[in-house]
Amino acid sequence: MDLLFDDTYYMKKALQEAEMAYEKGEVPIGAIVVIHDRIIARAHNLTEQLNDVTAHAEMQAITAAANFLGGKYLQDCTMYITLEPCQMCAGALYWSQISKIVYAAGDSQRGYKAMGTKLHPKTKILGGVLEKEASDLLKRFFVERRNLN
Amino acid sequence: MDLLFDDTYYMKKALQEAEMAYEKGEVPIGAIVVIHDRIIARAHNLTEQLNDVTAHAEMQAITAAANFLGGKYLQDCTMYITLEPCQMCAGALYWSQISKIVYAAGDSQRGYKAMGTKLHPKTKILGGVLEKEASDLLKRFFVERRNLN
């Protein structure tokens, strides 16, 4: 049995990051980076708090993971993200040469697939892990925000 | 006569940033952000020094300009860049809703056009301003680097 450290386990950690974003009034998206069953970066969206469109969870997680590793390439790393990456984040992941990306909910409007962004040929990608949990959190955020306005 | 603060004037400022990158052993690319004839952000590529694939000149310039403006959208701003933006930077510029992008040299391999990245519908883009100066600097960098190895 090797169930503990599977994709679902790590996606739950990314969802915890998304919940931290939610509590700060940020669009609730979280990301973590794992290498050899060890979490080396955790981040959540901070675009509102930092007033910065580049402060997506994935961008911060790439910077933090590279800092931890002491090198800018994320070979042997997997990023878990609660939402399919956008053009910017997929473009950053391209430069990082990351080995694997696992995301929860798809984004048919602004996701890298709809936008036609290219991933690095070395990168594998898998979607749909804890999709419902991630998309429910996003829906709850946008419903609440609509009710506040 | 209104020649002083034209695209060539500002691109020279971006080229000065690229030269600063060159002196640090970074791929020589610079970017500045201008609003109402005022430079509000200057940056150059720092991917090697920071060990971070996200530290492109454009990304830093977006963050700096938003910080200066106190808001994350770069409406009424123009970014001058010495090289056509990549997927990541074009994706970040998309989120910023910047009004105009002017670049010098094209990038037929990794530029946003070859990669099919979408810009924001509000953004105008113009290439080829001081193209030769920017591409000569890049060529000189790569020739020197080859000779060092």
Interface residues (C-beta under 8 A of the other chain):
Chain A: T47 E48 N51 D52 V53 T54 M59 I62 T63 A66 N67 G70 G71 K72 Y73 C86 Q87 M88 C89 A90 G91 A92 Y94 W95 S96 M115 G116 T117 K118
Chain B: T47 E48 N51 D52 V53 T54 M59 I62 T63 A66 N67 G70 G71 K72 Y73 C86 Q87 M88 C89 A90 G91 A92 Y94 W95 S96 M115 G116 T117 K118
